[in-house]
C-alpha cells in the first residue's frame, strides 16, 4: 500500500518533531497533523477497496502454517509430493473442495506406488489390479511368520487402503465430479492417515 505508507511516513516525521516539545504543537501544526491523519486513513481505505481479501475459520488457519500439513515424517519420506500436500491443505482451508481432492489424488498415487513396492507388487497402469494385488499381499501377513508388529501394520494399512481405494476408484471413474466440504475433508484426513502410516514404515526401513 504505497500511498498510505508514504502518508504514514510523513505523519510520523511531523509527530517526531513535536513529540519532545508539547508546547511546539501549535494550532496550525495540530490542524496539519489532523489532516495528514485523515489522508492516511482515506488512502488506506481506498487501497483496501482495491484488494480482494479471503477469510476462513480459525480451525483452517493451521493449513497455512509453516509446518507440513501431513507431518515432518511424510515430508521427509515423500519429498516429491510436498507441493501437492501443501496445496491440498490451502485449497481445503479456502473451500476449494474439488481442487483439494485433485491434489490429494496426486499424493495418493505416490503413496500407493510406495506401498505396492513395499509388499512386492509391481505398480502398473491398471490400478484396480494393483490395488487387488496389494490387498492380497497385506492379507498374507501373519503373526507367526512376520511378527505381531508387521501383522498389525498390515492390518491397519488394509483399513486405510479400503477407504483410499474407494476414493481413488471414484475419482478415476468420474474425473469431472465435483466434491463438497464433507467429502473433501474425509479424503484429506484419510489420505493424511494413510501417508503417515506408510511413512512410519518406510522411515524405519531406511533406518
MODELLER restraints for C-alpha pairs under 7 A, 6 or more apart:
rsr = mdl.restraints
at = mdl.atoms
rsr.add(forms.Gaussian(group=physical.xy_distance, feature=features.Distance(at['CA:1:A'], at['CA:47:A']), mean=6.39, stdev=0.5))
rsr.add(forms.Gaussian(group=physical.xy_distance, feature=features.Distance(at['CA:3:A'], at['CA:43:A']), mean=6.36, stdev=0.5))
rsr.add(forms.Gaussian(group=physical.xy_distance, feature=features.Distance(at['CA:4:A'], at['CA:40:A']), mean=5.29, stdev=0.5))
rsr.add(forms.Gaussian(group=physical.xy_distance, feature=features.Distance(at['CA:4:A'], at['CA:43:A']), mean=5.05, stdev=0.5))
rsr.add(forms.Gaussian(group=physical.xy_distance, feature=features.Distance(at['CA:4:A'], at['CA:44:A']), mean=5.28, stdev=0.5))
rsr.add(forms.Gaussian(group=physical.xy_distance, feature=features.Distance(at['CA:7:A'], at['CA:36:A']), mean=6.97, stdev=0.5))
rsr.add(forms.Gaussian(group=physical.xy_distance, feature=features.Distance(at['CA:7:A'], at['CA:40:A']), mean=5.42, stdev=0.5))
rsr.add(forms.Gaussian(group=physical.xy_distance, feature=features.Distance(at['CA:8:A'], at['CA:40:A']), mean=6.05, stdev=0.5))
rsr.add(forms.Gaussian(group=physical.xy_distance, feature=features.Distance(at['CA:11:A'], at['CA:33:A']), mean=6.79, stdev=0.5))
rsr.add(forms.Gaussian(group=physical.xy_distance, feature=features.Distance(at['CA:11:A'], at['CA:36:A']), mean=6.13, stdev=0.5))
rsr.add(forms.Gaussian(group=physical.xy_distance, feature=features.Distance(at['CA:11:A'], at['CA:37:A']), mean=6.97, stdev=0.5))
rsr.add(forms.Gaussian(group=physical.xy_distance, feature=features.Distance(at['CA:18:A'], at['CA:24:A']), mean=5.75, stdev=0.5))
rsr.add(forms.Gaussian(group=physical.xy_distance, feature=features.Distance(at['CA:18:A'], at['CA:25:A']), mean=6.05, stdev=0.5))
rsr.add(forms.Gaussian(group=physical.xy_distance, feature=features.Distance(at['CA:56:A'], at['CA:93:A']), mean=6.69, stdev=0.5))
rsr.add(forms.Gaussian(group=physical.xy_distance, feature=features.Distance(at['CA:56:A'], at['CA:94:A']), mean=6.61, stdev=0.5))
rsr.add(forms.Gaussian(group=physical.xy_distance, feature=features.Distance(at['CA:60:A'], at['CA:93:A']), mean=4.99, stdev=0.5))
rsr.add(forms.Gaussian(group=physical.xy_distance, feature=features.Distance(at['CA:63:A'], at['CA:69:A']), mean=6.24, stdev=0.5))
rsr.add(forms.Gaussian(group=physical.xy_distance, feature=features.Distance(at['CA:63:A'], at['CA:89:A']), mean=5.12, stdev=0.5))
rsr.add(forms.Gaussian(group=physical.xy_distance, feature=features.Distance(at['CA:63:A'], at['CA:90:A']), mean=5.75, stdev=0.5))
rsr.add(forms.Gaussian(group=physical.xy_distance, feature=features.Distance(at['CA:63:A'], at['CA:93:A']), mean=6.50, stdev=0.5))
rsr.add(forms.Gaussian(group=physical.xy_distance, feature=features.Distance(at['CA:64:A'], at['CA:90:A']), mean=6.33, stdev=0.5))
rsr.add(forms.Gaussian(group=physical.xy_distance, feature=features.Distance(at['CA:68:A'], at['CA:75:A']), mean=6.75, stdev=0.5))
rsr.add(forms.Gaussian(group=physical.xy_distance, feature=features.Distance(at['CA:68:A'], at['CA:86:A']), mean=6.96, stdev=0.5))
rsr.add(forms.Gaussian(group=physical.xy_distance, feature=features.Distance(at['CA:69:A'], at['CA:85:A']), mean=6.78, stdev=0.5))
rsr.add(forms.Gaussian(group=physical.xy_distance, feature=features.Distance(at['CA:69:A'], at['CA:86:A']), mean=6.37, stdev=0.5))
rsr.add(forms.Gaussian(group=physical.xy_distance, feature=features.Distance(at['CA:69:A'], at['CA:89:A']), mean=6.64, stdev=0.5))
rsr.add(forms.Gaussian(group=physical.xy_distance, feature=features.Distance(at['CA:70:A'], at['CA:192:A']), mean=5.59, stdev=0.5))
rsr.add(forms.Gaussian(group=physical.xy_distance, feature=features.Distance(at['CA:70:A'], at['CA:196:A']), mean=6.94, stdev=0.5))
rsr.add(forms.Gaussian(group=physical.xy_distance, feature=features.Distance(at['CA:73:A'], at['CA:199:A']), mean=6.31, stdev=0.5))
rsr.add(forms.Gaussian(group=physical.xy_distance, feature=features.Distance(at['CA:74:A'], at['CA:195:A']), mean=6.50, stdev=0.5))
rsr.add(forms.Gaussian(group=physical.xy_distance, feature=features.Distance(at['CA:74:A'], at['CA:196:A']), mean=5.89, stdev=0.5))
rsr.add(forms.Gaussian(group=physical.xy_distance, feature=features.Distance(at['CA:74:A'], at['CA:199:A']), mean=5.45, stdev=0.5))
rsr.add(forms.Gaussian(group=physical.xy_distance, feature=features.Distance(at['CA:75:A'], at['CA:82:A']), mean=5.97, stdev=0.5))
rsr.add(forms.Gaussian(group=physical.xy_distance, feature=features.Distance(at['CA:77:A'], at['CA:199:A']), mean=5.98, stdev=0.5))
rsr.add(forms.Gaussian(group=physical.xy_distance, feature=features.Distance(at['CA:77:A'], at['CA:203:A']), mean=6.58, stdev=0.5))
rsr.add(forms.Gaussian(group=physical.xy_distance, feature=features.Distance(at['CA:81:A'], at['CA:107:A']), mean=5.67, stdev=0.5))
rsr.add(forms.Gaussian(group=physical.xy_distance, feature=features.Distance(at['CA:84:A'], at['CA:103:A']), mean=5.15, stdev=0.5))
rsr.add(forms.Gaussian(group=physical.xy_distance, feature=features.Distance(at['CA:84:A'], at['CA:104:A']), mean=6.86, stdev=0.5))
rsr.add(forms.Gaussian(group=physical.xy_distance, feature=features.Distance(at['CA:84:A'], at['CA:107:A']), mean=6.45, stdev=0.5))
rsr.add(forms.Gaussian(group=physical.xy_distance, feature=features.Distance(at['CA:85:A'], at['CA:103:A']), mean=6.99, stdev=0.5))
rsr.add(forms.Gaussian(group=physical.xy_distance, feature=features.Distance(at['CA:85:A'], at['CA:104:A']), mean=6.88, stdev=0.5))
rsr.add(forms.Gaussian(group=physical.xy_distance, feature=features.Distance(at['CA:85:A'], at['CA:107:A']), mean=6.77, stdev=0.5))
rsr.add(forms.Gaussian(group=physical.xy_distance, feature=features.Distance(at['CA:87:A'], at['CA:103:A']), mean=6.90, stdev=0.5))
rsr.add(forms.Gaussian(group=physical.xy_distance, feature=features.Distance(at['CA:88:A'], at['CA:100:A']), mean=4.49, stdev=0.5))
rsr.add(forms.Gaussian(group=physical.xy_distance, feature=features.Distance(at['CA:88:A'], at['CA:103:A']), mean=5.39, stdev=0.5))
rsr.add(forms.Gaussian(group=physical.xy_distance, feature=features.Distance(at['CA:88:A'], at['CA:104:A']), mean=6.26, stdev=0.5))
rsr.add(forms.Gaussian(group=physical.xy_distance, feature=features.Distance(at['CA:91:A'], at['CA:97:A']), mean=6.71, stdev=0.5))
rsr.add(forms.Gaussian(group=physical.xy_distance, feature=features.Distance(at['CA:91:A'], at['CA:99:A']), mean=6.31, stdev=0.5))
rsr.add(forms.Gaussian(group=physical.xy_distance, feature=features.Distance(at['CA:91:A'], at['CA:100:A']), mean=5.21, stdev=0.5))
rsr.add(forms.Gaussian(group=physical.xy_distance, feature=features.Distance(at['CA:92:A'], at['CA:100:A']), mean=5.63, stdev=0.5))
rsr.add(forms.Gaussian(group=physical.xy_distance, feature=features.Distance(at['CA:97:A'], at['CA:179:A']), mean=5.57, stdev=0.5))
rsr.add(forms.Gaussian(group=physical.xy_distance, feature=features.Distance(at['CA:97:A'], at['CA:180:A']), mean=5.73, stdev=0.5))
rsr.add(forms.Gaussian(group=physical.xy_distance, feature=features.Distance(at['CA:97:A'], at['CA:181:A']), mean=5.94, stdev=0.5))
rsr.add(forms.Gaussian(group=physical.xy_distance, feature=features.Distance(at['CA:97:A'], at['CA:184:A']), mean=5.48, stdev=0.5))
rsr.add(forms.Gaussian(group=physical.xy_distance, feature=features.Distance(at['CA:98:A'], at['CA:178:A']), mean=5.53, stdev=0.5))
rsr.add(forms.Gaussian(group=physical.xy_distance, feature=features.Distance(at['CA:98:A'], at['CA:179:A']), mean=4.96, stdev=0.5))
rsr.add(forms.Gaussian(group=physical.xy_distance, feature=features.Distance(at['CA:100:A'], at['CA:184:A']), mean=6.58, stdev=0.5))
rsr.add(forms.Gaussian(group=physical.xy_distance, feature=features.Distance(at['CA:101:A'], at['CA:184:A']), mean=6.02, stdev=0.5))
rsr.add(forms.Gaussian(group=physical.xy_distance, feature=features.Distance(at['CA:104:A'], at['CA:188:A']), mean=6.91, stdev=0.5))
rsr.add(forms.Gaussian(group=physical.xy_distance, feature=features.Distance(at['CA:105:A'], at['CA:168:A']), mean=6.97, stdev=0.5))
rsr.add(forms.Gaussian(group=physical.xy_distance, feature=features.Distance(at['CA:108:A'], at['CA:191:A']), mean=6.88, stdev=0.5))
rsr.add(forms.Gaussian(group=physical.xy_distance, feature=features.Distance(at['CA:111:A'], at['CA:195:A']), mean=6.35, stdev=0.5))
rsr.add(forms.Gaussian(group=physical.xy_distance, feature=features.Distance(at['CA:113:A'], at['CA:123:A']), mean=5.85, stdev=0.5))
rsr.add(forms.Gaussian(group=physical.xy_distance, feature=features.Distance(at['CA:116:A'], at['CA:122:A']), mean=6.33, stdev=0.5))
rsr.add(forms.Gaussian(group=physical.xy_distance, feature=features.Distance(at['CA:116:A'], at['CA:123:A']), mean=6.24, stdev=0.5))
rsr.add(forms.Gaussian(group=physical.xy_distance, feature=features.Distance(at['CA:116:A'], at['CA:134:A']), mean=5.99, stdev=0.5))
rsr.add(forms.Gaussian(group=physical.xy_distance, feature=features.Distance(at['CA:119:A'], at['CA:134:A']), mean=6.81, stdev=0.5))
rsr.add(forms.Gaussian(group=physical.xy_distance, feature=features.Distance(at['CA:119:A'], at['CA:137:A']), mean=6.26, stdev=0.5))
rsr.add(forms.Gaussian(group=physical.xy_distance, feature=features.Distance(at['CA:121:A'], at['CA:133:A']), mean=6.71, stdev=0.5))
rsr.add(forms.Gaussian(group=physical.xy_distance, feature=features.Distance(at['CA:121:A'], at['CA:134:A']), mean=6.53, stdev=0.5))
rsr.add(forms.Gaussian(group=physical.xy_distance, feature=features.Distance(at['CA:123:A'], at['CA:130:A']), mean=6.22, stdev=0.5))
rsr.add(forms.Gaussian(group=physical.xy_distance, feature=features.Distance(at['CA:124:A'], at['CA:130:A']), mean=6.71, stdev=0.5))
rsr.add(forms.Gaussian(group=physical.xy_distance, feature=features.Distance(at['CA:135:A'], at['CA:158:A']), mean=6.56, stdev=0.5))
rsr.add(forms.Gaussian(group=physical.xy_distance, feature=features.Distance(at['CA:138:A'], at['CA:154:A']), mean=5.40, stdev=0.5))
rsr.add(forms.Gaussian(group=physical.xy_distance, feature=features.Distance(at['CA:138:A'], at['CA:158:A']), mean=6.65, stdev=0.5))
rsr.add(forms.Gaussian(group=physical.xy_distance, feature=features.Distance(at['CA:141:A'], at['CA:151:A']), mean=5.64, stdev=0.5))
rsr.add(forms.Gaussian(group=physical.xy_distance, feature=features.Distance(at['CA:141:A'], at['CA:154:A']), mean=6.77, stdev=0.5))
rsr.add(forms.Gaussian(group=physical.xy_distance, feature=features.Distance(at['CA:142:A'], at['CA:151:A']), mean=5.64, stdev=0.5))
rsr.add(forms.Gaussian(group=physical.xy_distance, feature=features.Distance(at['CA:143:A'], at['CA:151:A']), mean=5.46, stdev=0.5))
rsr.add(forms.Gaussian(group=physical.xy_distance, feature=features.Distance(at['CA:160:A'], at['CA:190:A']), mean=6.88, stdev=0.5))
rsr.add(forms.Gaussian(group=physical.xy_distance, feature=features.Distance(at['CA:160:A'], at['CA:194:A']), mean=5.62, stdev=0.5))
